[in-house]
């Protein structure tokens, strides 16, 4: 009998970055600008992403006004999804990046993080 806190699963978790929907790397934004960053990704695994799948801030500039963790967009295996996060640009000029990692219900990270890189200029 399996007594682990997480169900045993025969599926595989995988995410693939496809494209920046908006704010490509190096986009210039004004100090304090509201940014709704969107990425197109594909669930390349065999597990469906349900409400227990998470996207977490793992590196780069602090969260830029976004919560440090949120639900990963629900997506069935083999389908594409748009991930959207609302940010606020820092007030100081400079180059800022933020990296976000997908986690499964057992809190295990999978694949490479997605990220945003913006340049703040007045």
Secondary structure, 3 states (H helix, E strand, C coil): CCCCCCCCCCCCCCEEEEEECCCCCCEEECCCCEEEEEEEEEECCCCCECCCCEEEEEEECCCCCCCCEEECCCECCCCEEEEEEEEECCCCCEEEEEEEEEECCCCCEEEEEEEEEEEECC
